[in-house]
Amino acid sequence: MPETILSPKQKQPLVEVGDQLVALQGVLGRSPATPEDTVTLRDTLRRMTELFLLVVGEFNSGKSLFINSLLG
């Protein structure tokens, strides 16, 4: 997993779920899984290592303006 801002204690559940998903990927490889199942699992594993932005605030406090400015 790439370096993150999470502490080892915070990262542990993510690592455990990732390990389980990798094991599931092996099971799907030996079963008649649909291509959609395989793609969904692969995307889930990839997304688990990506950072995400969560913007919170009061009503009409400029959240949408902030996000739109980030996105250009």
C-alpha positions in Angstrom: 0.0 0.0 0.0 1.3 3.5 -0.7 2.3 5.7 2.1 -0.7 7.4 3.8 -1.5 9.9 6.5 -3.0 7.1 8.6 -1.3 5.8 11.7 -0.5 2.1 11.8 -3.4 1.6 14.2 -5.8 3.4 11.8 -4.4 1.6 8.8 -4.8 -1.9 10.3 -8.5 -2.4 9.4 -7.8 -1.2 5.9 -5.0 -3.7 5.5 -7.2 -6.6 6.9 -10.0 -5.8 4.5 -7.6 -5.5 1.6 -6.1 -8.9 2.5 -9.6 -10.4 2.5 -10.4 -8.8 -0.9 -7.2 -10.2 -2.4 -8.2 -13.7 -1.1 -11.6 -13.2 -2.7 -9.9 -12.2 -5.9 -8.2 -15.6 -5.9 -11.5 -17.4 -5.3 -13.1 -15.5 -8.1 -10.2 -16.5 -10.4 -11.1 -20.2 -9.8 -14.9 -19.7 -10.2 -17.2 -18.7 -13.0 -17.3 -15.1 -11.9 -18.7 -12.5 -14.3 -16.4 -9.9 -15.8 -18.4 -7.3 -13.9 -17.6 -9.0 -10.6 -13.9 -9.1 -11.4 -13.8 -5.4 -12.4 -15.8 -4.4 -9.3 -13.4 -6.2 -7.0 -10.3 -4.8 -8.8 -11.7 -1.2 -8.6 -12.6 -1.7 -4.9 -9.0 -2.7 -4.2 -7.6 0.2 -6.1 -9.9 2.8 -4.4 -9.0 1.5 -1.0 -5.5 3.0 -1.4 -6.7 6.4 -2.8 -7.2 9.5 -0.7 -10.5 11.2 -0.8 -11.8 14.6 0.0 -14.7 15.1 2.4 -16.0 18.7 2.6 -18.4 19.5 5.4 -19.9 22.7 6.6 -23.1 24.6 7.4 -25.8 25.3 4.9 -24.8 28.0 2.3 -21.2 28.1 3.6 -19.5 27.8 0.2 -18.8 24.1 0.0 -19.9 23.9 -3.6 -17.9 27.0 -4.6 -14.9 25.4 -2.9 -15.2 22.1 -4.8 -16.0 23.8 -8.1 -12.9 26.0 -7.6 -10.7 22.9 -7.0 -12.1 21.2 -10.1 -11.7 24.3 -12.2 
